Amino acid sequence: MLDIIQAAGWPIWLLVATSVITLAIIIERFLALRASQVMPAGLPEQVLELMRRQQDEPDAVLRLARGSPMGRILAEVAAQRDQDDDWRQAAIEAVGRDVSWRLNRYLSGLATISVIAPLLGLFGTVVGMIEIFGAYDPAGGDPAQLAHGISIALYNTGFGILIAIPALAFHRYFRSRVEYFLHTMEREAGALNRLISRRATP
């Protein structure tokens, strides 16, 4: 591996740093976007049971909000149950926007890397071409310098593409996962909100 990095020249270090950042984001998002972390099983039923038993005091609501993103949204529905429908809906939407931002955190970084990595590879290719032209001499160039320039060009191009493909693939995967979570949380919050509205209707 060190031989490849040495053959690829100094531009490869930009791609190495980019690959480390990409891997860190992918691991962090895999851990953060687990279903058990975002939408614990049976959570809507637990909230309904708390409300049915009238045990949704501020402390219980606060614990619910701290437990998971879905818990935060459902806790907001429960906390605003005595408000009118418009106020409660506005509060739910405000919390939902913040939850959406947190779930999408770092995904724009993956999208940026999928664009930047091939450009960094292209930059390495340009550096390699400069090395190649520097080695050219009508009287007889240096074969070692010529080979080094070709190595820089090819390795950097390949590494740039190699980083961009998984970055783009995981960005699309995580985006679809977030959209599924948000859709499910919106559905559950809407169901709980309608239930409260029906109970409040004389």
Secondary structure as UniProt FT lines:
FT   HELIX           2..8
FT   TURN            10..11
FT   HELIX           12..32
FT   HELIX           35..38
FT   TURN            41..42
FT   HELIX           43..52
FT   TURN            53..54
FT   HELIX           58..67
FT   HELIX           69..79
FT   TURN            80..82
FT   HELIX           85..103
FT   TURN            104..106
FT   HELIX           107..135
FT   TURN            138..139
FT   HELIX           143..200
//
